[in-house]
C-alpha cells in the first residue's frame, strides 16, 4: 500500500504516464526575468501584487491554451501565489486536474541560503507545516524544493541531500509526494564528479525510506548518458525528471533523449519563444511546437 493520499489515476499518471512536467513556478526574484523573456518590461508594474497579477495572466494563457493538456503533460509545478488564484473561476489546482487532467504540484522552498562548502542549501522553512496543510486542502498532490550544487564538494553534496530528504519526510507525512531537486549548476567545473557524489548520496538516503514511501527526483541532465538509470528503476522513486538548467531547449532536448526513462520538467525552456505580443493563434502554435518537442524528447 502507498502511504500517499492521492487517487489511483493521479498516482499512475505520475508513475507511468507519457509526457513531462511543466515547471510554472518562478517566484520572487525570478519573476521579473521570466516576464522580460515574455516581452514585458519591469516598468509595466509598480508593486509586487501587480507583477504577480501579470505573471498569472501569462500562466493562465499557457494553461488554458489548447496545446496544454494531459495528453502530453503529466503535471505542472506552481508557486503559492498561483495556487491561491483562479483560472476560469476555478482554483488553479482544480482547473489543472478537472479540466486539463494535469497533476498539480507546489514549490514549497523559500529560496537559497548563501553558498557554503560549494553548495547552496535551502533557507529555513518555518511555515512549511501550514503550507503543506493548505496545499492538501487545495488538492495539490506533490511538492518541489530546490537547492544548488556549485562545486564537487563531498561534504556539501551530502549536506544538500540530507536536507532534501529531511524535508521530504515531512512532506510524505503530510500525504504529499515530494520532488527532490538538488540541482547541479551546469557551470560546475567538475560537473561529472559532482554527479557521482550526488548519485551516491541519494542512493544511501533512498535505502532508508520505508516500504510504501515514494519520492520523485528532479536532476540536472548528466554528462554521461543514462547515468541516473538506477534511479529510474528504483522502487522508492515514482519518477525521475530533468531540469533544463540554463541549456537552450534544443540542447536540453538533445541531452534528454540520451537519458532513457527520464522526462522533462522544464521552465524557461518550455516558455522559450512565447511573448505577450503574439496573437492567440501564434502563441498557441509556438507553445504547441515547444510542448511536442519536449514530449518527444521525454518519451524516446
Backbone as CSV, one residue per row, in Angstrom:
resi,resn,N_x,N_y,N_z,CA_x,CA_y,CA_z,C_x,C_y,C_z
1,UNK,0.847,-1.206,0.000,0.000,0.000,0.000,0.878,1.251,0.000
2,UNK,0.507,2.239,-0.790,1.240,3.509,-0.762,0.674,4.385,0.344
3,UNK,1.521,5.154,0.993,1.093,5.972,2.129,0.806,7.402,1.724
4,UNK,0.506,7.631,0.437,0.170,8.968,-0.021,-1.293,9.006,-0.418
5,UNK,-1.967,10.064,-0.023,-3.417,10.146,-0.190,-3.766,10.816,-1.516
6,UNK,-3.411,10.184,-2.637,-3.832,10.674,-3.937,-4.575,9.547,-4.622
7,UNK,-5.413,9.923,-5.591,-6.204,8.871,-6.217,-5.348,8.036,-7.175
8,UNK,-5.861,6.878,-7.517,-5.085,5.936,-8.326,-4.749,6.508,-9.695
9,UNK,-5.675,7.282,-10.276,-5.418,7.849,-11.598,-4.240,8.818,-11.552
10,UNK,-4.200,9.664,-10.523,-3.086,10.600,-10.380,-1.781,9.849,-10.117
11,UNK,-1.830,8.857,-9.243,-0.637,8.074,-8.902,-0.049,7.416,-10.149
12,UNK,-0.899,6.792,-10.947,-0.416,6.096,-12.138,0.048,7.068,-13.202
13,UNK,-0.597,8.226,-13.281,-0.163,9.223,-14.259,1.250,9.708,-13.928
14,UNK,1.487,9.963,-12.636,2.825,10.386,-12.217,3.843,9.281,-12.490
15,UNK,3.484,8.065,-12.182,4.438,6.940,-12.235,4.742,6.494,-13.656
16,UNK,3.712,6.422,-14.509,3.904,5.791,-15.821,3.375,6.609,-16.993
17,UNK,2.681,7.723,-16.738,2.051,8.458,-17.827,3.040,9.022,-18.820
18,UNK,2.704,8.998,-20.121,3.580,9.620,-21.112,3.512,11.134,-21.000
19,UNK,4.633,11.794,-21.257,4.635,13.247,-21.187,5.737,13.768,-20.288
20,UNK,5.533,14.985,-19.786,6.541,15.635,-18.954,5.843,16.560,-17.963
21,UNK,6.628,17.124,-17.056,6.088,18.032,-16.046,6.458,19.470,-16.416
22,UNK,5.463,20.325,-16.491,5.682,21.738,-16.802,6.016,22.478,-15.515
23,UNK,7.147,23.174,-15.496,7.545,23.946,-14.311,7.104,25.396,-14.505
24,UNK,6.038,25.772,-13.813,5.475,27.126,-13.914,5.603,27.837,-12.577
25,UNK,6.751,27.641,-11.924,6.866,28.042,-10.514,7.878,29.149,-10.266
26,UNK,8.208,29.956,-11.285,9.066,31.103,-10.994,8.376,31.969,-9.949
27,UNK,9.149,32.491,-9.004,8.565,33.304,-7.936,9.573,34.344,-7.497
28,UNK,9.117,35.339,-6.797,10.021,36.324,-6.204,11.000,36.897,-7.199
29,UNK,12.289,36.667,-6.945,13.336,37.270,-7.747,13.392,36.785,-9.174
30,UNK,12.875,35.589,-9.476,12.958,35.069,-10.840,11.815,35.540,-11.726
31,UNK,10.768,36.129,-11.144,9.607,36.536,-11.932,9.912,37.665,-12.909
32,UNK,10.623,38.740,-12.515,10.917,39.800,-13.490,11.660,39.285,-14.721
33,UNK,12.612,38.384,-14.519,13.340,37.829,-15.662,12.401,37.039,-16.565
34,UNK,11.517,36.232,-15.968,10.558,35.452,-16.755,9.652,36.376,-17.568
35,UNK,9.242,37.490,-16.963,8.383,38.432,-17.678,9.143,39.169,-18.779
36,UNK,10.423,39.500,-18.532,11.224,40.138,-19.585,11.324,39.233,-20.809
37,UNK,11.589,37.944,-20.566,11.657,36.993,-21.674,10.324,36.883,-22.398
38,UNK,9.241,37.176,-21.689,7.891,37.131,-22.258,7.537,38.450,-22.965
39,UNK,8.448,39.422,-22.915,8.232,40.677,-23.618,7.592,41.771,-22.789
40,UNK,7.634,41.633,-21.449,7.045,42.637,-20.564,8.149,43.208,-19.682
41,UNK,8.372,44.514,-19.768,9.454,45.165,-19.034,9.025,45.531,-17.610
42,UNK,10.028,45.750,-16.746,9.753,45.978,-15.323,9.002,47.273,-15.047
43,UNK,9.060,48.252,-15.953,8.316,49.496,-15.718,6.821,49.335,-15.961
44,UNK,6.393,48.114,-16.313,4.967,47.850,-16.551,4.186,47.767,-15.242
45,UNK,4.848,47.423,-14.133,4.157,47.279,-12.854,4.803,48.162,-11.792
46,UNK,4.020,48.499,-10.757,4.524,49.388,-9.701,4.524,48.727,-8.335
47,UNK,4.128,47.454,-8.263,4.125,46.724,-6.988,4.248,45.245,-7.267
48,UNK,4.625,44.489,-6.231,4.703,43.034,-6.380,3.342,42.449,-6.737
49,UNK,2.289,43.000,-6.154,0.949,42.473,-6.431,0.607,42.624,-7.918
50,UNK,0.942,43.772,-8.489,0.709,43.966,-9.927,1.566,43.005,-10.742
51,UNK,2.822,42.828,-10.327,3.718,41.917,-11.038,3.164,40.491,-11.030
52,UNK,2.723,40.034,-9.862,2.202,38.671,-9.783,0.879,38.532,-10.534
53,UNK,0.127,39.617,-10.635,-1.086,39.592,-11.453,-0.746,39.386,-12.924
54,UNK,0.303,40.076,-13.388,0.736,39.937,-14.788,1.259,38.530,-15.055
55,UNK,2.064,38.009,-14.117,2.607,36.666,-14.344,1.493,35.620,-14.291
56,UNK,0.453,35.875,-13.505,-0.667,34.930,-13.502,-1.404,34.957,-14.842
57,UNK,-1.488,36.139,-15.445,-2.089,36.226,-16.781,-1.282,35.402,-17.782
58,UNK,0.053,35.474,-17.668,0.911,34.688,-18.553,0.688,33.194,-18.331
59,UNK,0.660,32.785,-17.067,0.486,31.356,-16.775,-0.911,30.884,-17.166
60,UNK,-1.907,31.743,-16.973,-3.261,31.396,-17.395,-3.312,31.181,-18.899
61,UNK,-2.609,32.035,-19.636,-2.585,31.895,-21.097,-1.946,30.571,-21.502
62,UNK,-0.903,30.171,-20.797,-0.254,28.885,-21.080,-1.185,27.724,-20.737
63,UNK,-1.729,27.750,-19.516,-2.518,26.614,-19.025,-3.815,26.441,-19.801
64,UNK,-4.456,27.550,-20.207,-5.735,27.449,-20.927,-5.551,27.208,-22.417
65,UNK,-4.319,27.272,-22.904,-4.073,27.029,-24.329,-4.512,25.615,-24.714
66,UNK,-5.105,25.461,-25.896,-5.451,24.104,-26.357,-4.235,23.190,-26.449
67,UNK,-3.039,23.775,-26.568,-1.826,22.972,-26.666,-1.424,22.339,-25.343
68,UNK,-1.952,22.866,-24.238,-1.549,22.443,-22.895,-2.619,21.510,-22.333
69,UNK,-2.325,20.220,-22.268,-3.315,19.267,-21.744,-2.619,17.994,-21.271
70,UNK,-3.394,17.149,-20.618,-2.868,15.942,-20.002,-2.432,14.865,-20.965
71,UNK,-2.667,15.031,-22.249,-2.205,14.041,-23.211,-0.683,14.072,-23.358
72,UNK,-0.100,15.269,-23.176,1.359,15.399,-23.329,2.032,15.918,-22.062
73,UNK,1.244,16.341,-21.084,1.792,16.914,-19.858,1.280,16.130,-18.658
74,UNK,2.198,15.620,-17.859,1.849,14.808,-16.692,1.402,15.688,-15.538
75,UNK,2.188,16.722,-15.255,1.906,17.582,-14.104,2.421,18.982,-14.350
76,UNK,2.052,19.890,-13.448,2.531,21.269,-13.507,2.908,21.711,-12.105
77,UNK,4.081,22.349,-11.979,4.554,22.858,-10.691,4.193,24.337,-10.600
78,UNK,3.499,24.696,-9.533,3.054,26.070,-9.301,3.825,26.657,-8.121
79,UNK,3.781,27.987,-7.976,4.209,28.541,-6.703,2.970,29.041,-5.983
80,UNK,3.127,29.389,-4.702,1.968,29.584,-3.830,0.997,30.619,-4.377
81,UNK,1.509,31.711,-4.922,0.639,32.765,-5.430,-0.267,32.248,-6.543
82,UNK,0.270,31.391,-7.412,-0.540,30.811,-8.485,-1.562,29.830,-7.922
83,UNK,-1.157,29.029,-6.951,-2.082,28.093,-6.311,-3.278,28.816,-5.713
84,UNK,-3.037,30.006,-5.169,-4.090,30.749,-4.485,-5.032,31.484,-5.432
85,UNK,-4.678,31.569,-6.699,-5.505,32.284,-7.674,-6.409,31.322,-8.440
86,UNK,-7.233,31.882,-9.314,-8.190,31.091,-10.081,-7.922,31.185,-11.573
87,UNK,-8.346,30.143,-12.288,-8.378,30.140,-13.743,-9.789,29.768,-14.170
88,UNK,-10.406,30.646,-14.924,-11.785,30.439,-15.381,-12.706,30.064,-14.217
89,UNK,-12.583,30.856,-13.153,-13.446,30.775,-11.955,-13.302,29.457,-11.181
90,UNK,-12.196,28.782,-11.387,-11.862,27.610,-10.579,-10.495,27.827,-9.942
91,UNK,-10.276,27.336,-8.717,-8.919,27.373,-8.171,-7.948,26.718,-9.152
92,UNK,-6.774,27.298,-9.316,-5.827,26.818,-10.319,-5.574,25.305,-10.241
93,UNK,-5.326,24.730,-9.031,-5.096,23.276,-8.992,-6.307,22.478,-9.482
94,UNK,-7.522,22.931,-9.148,-8.726,22.244,-9.610,-8.840,22.305,-11.123
95,UNK,-8.562,23.480,-11.682,-8.633,23.630,-13.140,-7.638,22.688,-13.813
96,UNK,-6.422,22.638,-13.277,-5.400,21.779,-13.880,-5.862,20.328,-13.956
97,UNK,-6.401,19.812,-12.836,-6.772,18.397,-12.827,-8.136,18.156,-13.458
98,UNK,-9.142,18.938,-13.093,-10.507,18.672,-13.546,-10.706,18.957,-15.028
99,UNK,-10.038,19.993,-15.531,-10.221,20.388,-16.928,-9.129,19.818,-17.826
100,UNK,-7.880,19.906,-17.374,-6.759,19.523,-18.218,-6.194,18.137,-17.922
101,UNK,-6.577,17.522,-16.820,-6.038,16.230,-16.368,-4.523,16.302,-16.199
102,UNK,-4.069,17.416,-15.640,-2.662,17.645,-15.330,-2.523,17.682,-13.811
103,UNK,-1.629,16.884,-13.254,-1.481,16.750,-11.801,-0.802,18.016,-11.233
104,UNK,-1.412,18.657,-10.220,-0.823,19.887,-9.671,0.200,19.634,-8.560
105,UNK,1.362,20.296,-8.690,2.425,20.277,-7.681,2.667,21.710,-7.198
106,UNK,3.304,21.839,-6.038,3.569,23.154,-5.454,5.036,23.302,-5.071
107,UNK,5.663,24.402,-5.458,7.001,24.760,-4.987,6.882,25.217,-3.532
108,UNK,7.645,24.607,-2.619,7.494,24.925,-1.195,8.732,25.558,-0.564
109,UNK,9.875,25.543,-1.262,11.054,26.133,-0.629,10.950,27.662,-0.628
110,UNK,11.747,28.296,0.240,11.738,29.754,0.368,13.020,30.375,-0.161
111,UNK,13.647,29.705,-1.127,14.843,30.238,-1.735,16.110,29.623,-1.172
112,UNK,17.249,30.143,-1.615,18.552,29.549,-1.329,19.330,30.336,-0.287
113,UNK,20.037,29.614,0.570,20.956,30.231,1.520,22.259,30.584,0.801
114,UNK,23.139,31.316,1.478,24.438,31.665,0.909,25.266,30.400,0.690
115,UNK,26.168,30.450,-0.282,26.983,29.283,-0.608,27.940,28.932,0.528
116,UNK,27.995,27.647,0.844,28.927,27.118,1.837,29.306,25.707,1.415
117,UNK,30.567,25.351,1.508,31.057,24.039,1.078,30.641,23.736,-0.362
118,UNK,30.631,24.773,-1.191,30.348,24.587,-2.606,28.902,24.351,-2.962
119,UNK,27.975,24.570,-2.003,26.549,24.348,-2.277,25.709,25.469,-1.670
120,UNK,24.497,25.589,-2.154,23.505,26.475,-1.551,22.346,25.626,-1.043
121,UNK,22.269,25.504,0.269,21.153,24.801,0.892,19.881,25.638,0.765
122,UNK,18.762,25.044,1.101,17.511,25.791,1.168,17.481,26.634,2.437
123,UNK,16.873,27.809,2.343,16.661,28.610,3.537,15.709,27.872,4.475
124,UNK,15.723,28.184,5.777,14.766,27.566,6.702,13.324,27.791,6.236
125,UNK,12.474,26.830,6.536,11.061,26.889,6.127,10.159,26.778,7.353
126,UNK,10.093,27.833,8.172,9.319,27.754,9.414,7.820,27.574,9.201
127,UNK,7.331,27.952,8.019,5.891,27.858,7.738,5.537,26.627,6.912
128,UNK,6.462,25.682,6.792,6.224,24.548,5.900,5.000,23.733,6.306
129,UNK,4.844,23.439,7.579,3.721,22.591,8.014,2.382,23.205,7.620
130,UNK,2.225,24.501,7.841,0.958,25.154,7.491,0.786,25.234,5.980
131,UNK,1.891,25.411,5.241,1.796,25.451,3.781,1.374,24.096,3.229
132,UNK,1.902,23.019,3.801,1.525,21.683,3.352,0.051,21.398,3.646
133,UNK,-0.408,21.850,4.794,-1.831,21.683,5.133,-2.711,22.435,4.138
134,UNK,-2.297,23.647,3.818,-3.029,24.455,2.845,-3.019,23.789,1.464
135,UNK,-1.866,23.255,1.084,-1.742,22.605,-0.215,-2.681,21.410,-0.336
136,UNK,-2.732,20.599,0.714,-3.642,19.450,0.690,-5.092,19.901,0.531
137,UNK,-5.462,20.975,1.234,-6.834,21.482,1.155,-7.156,21.981,-0.252
138,UNK,-6.141,22.409,-0.971,-6.336,22.929,-2.328,-6.105,21.867,-3.401
139,UNK,-6.065,20.607,-3.008,-5.963,19.474,-3.939,-4.606,19.372,-4.642
140,UNK,-3.574,19.950,-4.013,-2.215,19.752,-4.507,-1.795,18.318,-4.195
141,UNK,-1.077,17.691,-5.119,-0.701,16.286,-4.983,0.742,16.118,-4.506
142,UNK,1.614,17.023,-4.946,3.019,16.900,-4.585,3.680,18.252,-4.460
143,UNK,4.940,18.230,-4.023,5.681,19.473,-3.797,7.055,19.388,-4.448
144,UNK,7.682,20.547,-4.572,9.051,20.600,-5.101,9.869,21.570,-4.273
145,UNK,11.141,21.186,-3.986,12.036,22.123,-3.293,13.420,22.018,-3.917
146,UNK,14.064,23.176,-4.106,15.307,23.257,-4.879,16.466,23.741,-4.022
147,UNK,17.614,23.072,-4.187,18.891,23.547,-3.673,19.903,23.375,-4.802
148,UNK,21.083,23.985,-4.661,22.006,24.049,-5.801,23.417,23.633,-5.402
149,UNK,24.019,22.794,-6.236,25.405,22.349,-6.068,26.281,23.125,-7.056
150,UNK,27.239,23.874,-6.519,28.127,24.693,-7.351,29.494,24.039,-7.570
151,UNK,29.918,23.223,-6.577,31.241,22.595,-6.629,31.112,21.119,-6.243
152,UNK,32.052,20.319,-6.716,32.056,18.884,-6.387,32.700,18.684,-5.020
153,UNK,32.019,19.160,-3.990,32.491,19.062,-2.603,31.675,17.989,-1.902
154,UNK,32.337,16.926,-1.452,31.610,15.775,-0.897,30.775,16.149,0.317
155,UNK,31.341,16.942,1.219,30.590,17.336,2.420,29.382,18.186,2.043
156,UNK,29.577,19.109,1.118,28.479,19.967,0.693,27.359,19.182,0.036
157,UNK,27.718,18.246,-0.845,26.712,17.431,-1.532,25.929,16.592,-0.525
158,UNK,26.629,15.993,0.437,25.928,15.193,1.459,24.978,16.060,2.280
159,UNK,25.390,17.289,2.580,24.519,18.205,3.327,23.259,18.544,2.538
160,UNK,23.432,18.770,1.254,22.275,19.065,0.397,21.287,17.900,0.406
161,UNK,21.797,16.705,0.195,20.925,15.533,0.115,20.259,15.254,1.464
162,UNK,21.000,15.411,2.554,20.416,15.201,3.888,19.275,16.170,4.141
163,UNK,19.492,17.438,3.794,18.427,18.424,3.992,17.209,18.115,3.121
164,UNK,17.453,17.748,1.864,16.339,17.443,0.968,15.498,16.278,1.502
165,UNK,16.148,15.225,1.954,15.399,14.062,2.429,14.737,14.338,3.790
166,UNK,15.338,15.188,4.596,14.698,15.568,5.863,13.376,16.291,5.597
167,UNK,13.400,17.218,4.648,12.172,17.924,4.290,11.198,16.966,3.596
168,UNK,11.714,16.073,2.768,10.864,15.111,2.066,10.068,14.250,3.040
169,UNK,10.697,13.862,4.151,9.983,13.044,5.157,8.796,13.811,5.738
170,UNK,8.976,15.108,5.964,7.874,15.925,6.468,6.754,16.024,5.421
171,UNK,7.127,16.116,4.167,6.136,16.214,3.087,5.374,14.893,2.936
172,UNK,6.088,13.778,3.013,5.427,12.470,2.953,4.457,12.314,4.115
173,UNK,4.843,12.799,5.288,3.963,12.720,6.465,2.682,13.520,6.270
174,UNK,2.739,14.525,5.389,1.547,15.317,5.089,0.761,14.725,3.922
175,UNK,1.105,13.489,3.537,0.417,12.780,2.456,0.565,13.470,1.109
176,UNK,1.752,13.966,0.849,2.083,14.568,-0.437,3.331,13.887,-1.002
177,UNK,3.528,14.008,-2.308,4.685,13.418,-2.979,5.765,14.483,-3.122
178,UNK,6.946,14.300,-2.519,7.999,15.304,-2.661,8.822,15.115,-3.935
179,UNK,9.030,16.225,-4.643,10.019,16.246,-5.721,11.298,16.836,-5.132
180,UNK,12.318,16.016,-5.041,13.616,16.421,-4.501,14.453,16.985,-5.647
181,UNK,14.907,18.251,-5.502,15.643,18.897,-6.592,16.993,19.441,-6.114
182,UNK,18.022,18.598,-6.093,19.377,19.073,-5.805,20.081,19.401,-7.132
183,UNK,19.796,20.568,-7.657,20.321,20.964,-8.966,21.844,21.080,-8.943
184,UNK,22.488,20.538,-9.959,23.916,20.791,-10.166,24.039,21.898,-11.203
185,UNK,24.685,22.989,-10.830,24.894,24.101,-11.749,25.598,23.590,-13.004
186,UNK,25.072,23.923,-14.185,25.676,23.406,-15.415,27.083,23.959,-15.629
187,UNK,27.450,25.015,-14.877,28.799,25.584,-14.980,29.737,25.048,-13.894
188,UNK,29.305,24.067,-13.137,30.160,23.451,-12.117,31.439,22.934,-12.784
189,UNK,32.618,23.336,-12.320,33.867,22.979,-13.010,34.151,21.476,-13.042
190,UNK,33.614,20.730,-12.085,33.762,19.269,-12.087,32.363,18.647,-12.036
191,UNK,31.575,18.945,-13.051,30.171,18.533,-13.057,30.019,17.011,-12.979
192,UNK,30.849,16.281,-13.737,30.769,14.818,-13.702,31.060,14.259,-12.324
193,UNK,32.052,14.808,-11.648,32.379,14.356,-10.289,31.234,14.692,-9.333
194,UNK,30.654,15.870,-9.479,29.522,16.259,-8.626,28.359,15.293,-8.816
195,UNK,28.148,14.857,-10.050,27.076,13.895,-10.325,27.336,12.564,-9.631
196,UNK,28.573,12.124,-9.619,28.915,10.875,-8.929,28.661,10.994,-7.426
197,UNK,29.069,12.114,-6.843,28.841,12.338,-5.409,27.349,12.397,-5.099
198,UNK,26.605,13.073,-5.953,25.162,13.215,-5.736,24.452,11.869,-5.831
199,UNK,24.805,11.092,-6.833,24.171,9.785,-7.021,24.397,8.891,-5.807
200,UNK,25.622,8.846,-5.311,25.938,8.011,-4.150,25.176,8.470,-2.912
201,UNK,25.095,9.771,-2.702,24.408,10.299,-1.521,22.908,10.029,-1.586
202,UNK,22.315,10.159,-2.769,20.875,9.898,-2.910,20.571,8.422,-2.714
203,UNK,21.373,7.543,-3.303,21.129,6.107,-3.148,21.170,5.692,-1.677
204,UNK,22.095,6.276,-0.917,22.179,5.956,0.517,20.905,6.376,1.241
205,UNK,20.364,7.532,0.911,19.150,8.014,1.569,17.907,7.241,1.123
206,UNK,17.886,6.826,-0.134,16.747,6.041,-0.620,16.623,4.733,0.141
207,UNK,17.753,4.153,0.493,17.746,2.884,1.228,17.130,3.028,2.616
208,UNK,17.051,4.256,3.122,16.473,4.496,4.450,14.956,4.699,4.405
209,UNK,14.396,4.863,3.201,12.956,5.106,3.098,12.176,3.815,3.357
210,UNK,11.147,3.862,4.187,10.336,2.668,4.434,9.560,2.236,3.192
211,UNK,9.187,0.969,3.159,8.337,0.458,2.084,7.032,1.255,2.064
212,UNK,6.576,1.622,0.870,5.332,2.373,0.747,5.510,3.872,0.721
213,UNK,6.753,4.336,0.897,7.020,5.769,0.789,7.771,6.036,-0.507
214,UNK,7.385,7.143,-1.185,7.921,7.427,-2.507,8.384,8.875,-2.609
215,UNK,9.396,9.080,-3.435,9.829,10.429,-3.785,9.979,10.495,-5.298
216,UNK,10.068,11.724,-5.794,10.471,11.958,-7.164,11.802,12.706,-7.129
217,UNK,12.575,12.604,-8.186,13.841,13.328,-8.286,13.789,14.268,-9.480
218,UNK,14.268,15.496,-9.275,14.424,16.459,-10.370,15.905,16.821,-10.429
219,UNK,16.566,16.414,-11.521,18.020,16.474,-11.590,18.494,17.193,-12.848
220,UNK,19.672,17.774,-12.757,20.330,18.356,-13.920,20.707,17.242,-14.890
221,UNK,20.525,17.485,-16.179,20.878,16.478,-17.177,22.371,16.155,-17.086
222,UNK,22.732,14.859,-16.975,24.113,14.468,-16.657,25.037,14.464,-17.867
223,UNK,26.345,14.408,-17.572,27.357,14.357,-18.616,27.412,12.978,-19.271
224,UNK,27.108,11.942,-18.509,27.144,10.566,-19.031,25.719,10.095,-19.311
225,UNK,25.471,9.607,-20.510,24.135,9.137,-20.878,23.655,8.049,-19.921
226,UNK,22.384,8.115,-19.557,21.744,7.117,-18.687,22.437,6.979,-17.333
227,UNK,23.093,8.035,-16.882,23.820,7.980,-15.623,22.887,7.714,-14.447
228,UNK,21.640,8.176,-14.563,20.696,8.003,-13.456,19.724,6.836,-13.684
229,UNK,20.144,5.872,-14.491,19.277,4.720,-14.782,18.885,3.967,-13.514
230,UNK,19.775,3.913,-12.513,19.450,3.233,-11.250,18.273,3.907,-10.546
231,UNK,18.135,5.191,-10.721,17.010,5.901,-10.112,15.707,5.616,-10.859
232,UNK,15.803,5.499,-12.174,14.603,5.274,-12.995,13.894,3.986,-12.574
233,UNK,14.664,2.980,-12.174,14.078,1.677,-11.819,13.976,1.462,-10.312
234,UNK,14.319,2.449,-9.523,14.340,2.270,-8.064,12.915,2.171,-7.504
235,UNK,12.635,1.212,-6.614,11.269,1.016,-6.113,10.742,2.159,-5.242
236,UNK,11.613,3.039,-4.752,11.148,4.159,-3.917,10.954,5.436,-4.718
237,UNK,11.232,5.394,-6.023,11.146,6.598,-6.853,9.983,6.469,-7.832
238,UNK,9.059,7.422,-7.757,7.920,7.416,-8.673,8.332,7.840,-10.078
239,UNK,9.183,8.871,-10.164,9.584,9.370,-11.484,10.872,10.171,-11.349
240,UNK,11.699,10.107,-12.357,12.884,10.957,-12.441,12.629,11.984,-13.534
241,UNK,12.750,13.254,-13.183,12.540,14.324,-14.148,13.799,15.181,-14.223
242,UNK,13.943,15.900,-15.319,15.156,16.683,-15.555,14.818,18.154,-15.704
243,UNK,15.671,18.997,-15.124,15.528,20.439,-15.313,16.377,20.871,-16.506
244,UNK,16.014,21.986,-17.118,16.785,22.453,-18.276,18.033,23.197,-17.834
245,UNK,18.014,23.844,-16.675,19.218,24.336,-16.024,20.028,25.383,-16.748
246,UNK,19.424,26.098,-17.699,20.173,27.095,-18.448,20.547,26.645,-19.847
247,UNK,20.387,25.347,-20.133,20.568,24.885,-21.508,19.425,25.423,-22.369
248,UNK,19.685,25.677,-23.643,18.603,26.004,-24.566,17.663,24.807,-24.655
249,UNK,16.461,25.038,-25.166,15.532,23.918,-25.303,16.102,22.847,-26.221
250,UNK,16.763,23.237,-27.306,17.335,22.256,-28.226,18.399,21.408,-27.539
251,UNK,19.299,22.060,-26.790,20.354,21.336,-26.085,19.760,20.434,-25.004
252,UNK,18.793,20.976,-24.253,18.159,20.186,-23.193,17.448,18.966,-23.773
253,UNK,16.740,19.157,-24.871,16.050,18.032,-25.508,17.042,16.990,-26.013
254,UNK,18.141,17.445,-26.602,19.146,16.501,-27.111,19.739,15.658,-25.985
255,UNK,20.044,16.303,-24.859,20.575,15.567,-23.716,19.519,14.616,-23.143
256,UNK,18.288,15.089,-23.099,17.213,14.280,-22.514,16.989,12.992,-23.303
257,UNK,17.077,13.075,-24.614,16.869,11.876,-25.451,17.831,10.753,-25.102
258,UNK,18.993,11.111,-24.578,20.017,10.112,-24.261,19.932,9.598,-22.829
259,UNK,18.860,9.993,-22.123,18.661,9.530,-20.744,17.287,8.865,-20.651
260,UNK,17.279,7.604,-21.000,16.024,6.870,-21.169,15.291,6.698,-19.838
261,UNK,13.994,6.931,-19.870,13.181,6.818,-18.661,13.095,8.105,-17.866
262,UNK,13.939,9.090,-18.201,13.887,10.405,-17.559,13.019,11.317,-18.420
263,UNK,12.124,12.091,-17.792,11.276,13.012,-18.548,11.590,14.446,-18.119
264,UNK,11.170,15.385,-18.925,11.492,16.788,-18.675,10.651,17.374,-17.548
265,UNK,11.247,18.362,-16.887,10.480,19.295,-16.045,11.086,20.668,-16.300
266,UNK,10.787,21.202,-17.488,11.411,22.424,-17.953,10.567,23.644,-17.587
267,UNK,11.248,24.745,-17.340,10.592,26.021,-17.030,10.873,27.012,-18.150
268,UNK,12.079,27.617,-18.109,12.441,28.584,-19.136,12.422,27.949,-20.520
269,UNK,12.891,26.713,-20.654,12.929,26.057,-21.963,11.517,25.801,-22.500
270,UNK,10.544,25.604,-21.607,9.156,25.414,-22.050,8.591,26.702,-22.622
271,UNK,8.882,27.833,-21.945,8.307,29.123,-22.352,9.127,29.823,-23.425
272,UNK,10.236,29.221,-23.841,11.117,29.839,-24.844,10.324,30.179,-26.112
273,UNK,10.407,31.440,-26.528,9.735,31.861,-27.758,8.341,32.423,-27.568
274,UNK,7.787,32.343,-26.361,6.450,32.888,-26.090,6.561,34.365,-25.720
275,UNK,5.684,35.204,-26.274,5.666,36.620,-25.908,4.234,37.099,-25.738
276,UNK,4.094,38.153,-24.931,2.779,38.758,-24.693,2.215,39.376,-25.967
277,UNK,3.119,39.734,-26.897,2.689,40.436,-28.107,2.128,39.493,-29.177
278,UNK,2.290,38.198,-29.015,1.788,37.254,-30.016,0.266,37.179,-29.989
279,UNK,-0.326,36.971,-31.156,-1.756,36.669,-31.201,-1.989,35.312,-30.559
280,UNK,-3.242,35.015,-30.214,-3.525,33.710,-29.611,-3.126,32.570,-30.543
281,UNK,-3.354,32.755,-31.828,-3.002,31.704,-32.785,-1.493,31.492,-32.813
282,UNK,-0.726,32.595,-32.842,0.733,32.487,-32.834,1.226,31.869,-31.535
283,UNK,0.689,32.345,-30.416,1.089,31.860,-29.094,0.844,30.362,-28.986
284,UNK,-0.351,29.927,-29.379,-0.690,28.515,-29.258,0.156,27.644,-30.182
285,UNK,0.508,28.182,-31.349,1.342,27.422,-32.280,2.754,27.249,-31.730
286,UNK,3.335,28.340,-31.188,4.683,28.258,-30.624,4.690,27.328,-29.415
287,UNK,3.700,27.464,-28.528,3.622,26.608,-27.350,3.434,25.147,-27.756
288,UNK,2.571,24.921,-28.734,2.328,23.551,-29.182,3.575,22.892,-29.737
289,UNK,4.350,23.653,-30.497,5.596,23.122,-31.052,6.599,22.826,-29.941
290,UNK,6.667,23.733,-28.957,7.561,23.537,-27.811,7.168,22.292,-27.030
291,UNK,5.895,22.175,-26.706,5.411,21.030,-25.941,5.681,19.728,-26.682
292,UNK,5.444,19.723,-28.000,5.655,18.492,-28.764,7.123,18.095,-28.767
293,UNK,8.029,19.086,-28.898,9.455,18.748,-28.931,9.916,18.189,-27.582
294,UNK,9.407,18.765,-26.480,9.785,18.279,-25.141,9.148,16.923,-24.883
295,UNK,7.915,16.745,-25.326,7.235,15.450,-25.190,8.021,14.367,-25.930
296,UNK,8.415,14.662,-27.153,9.152,13.665,-27.953,10.473,13.304,-27.288
297,UNK,11.188,14.305,-26.775,12.466,14.045,-26.115,12.279,13.254,-24.831
298,UNK,11.146,13.484,-24.155,10.864,12.797,-22.891,10.431,11.356,-23.088
299,UNK,9.983,11.029,-24.268,9.390,9.708,-24.494,10.065,8.967,-25.640
300,UNK,11.377,9.174,-25.720,12.161,8.475,-26.747,12.171,6.966,-26.467
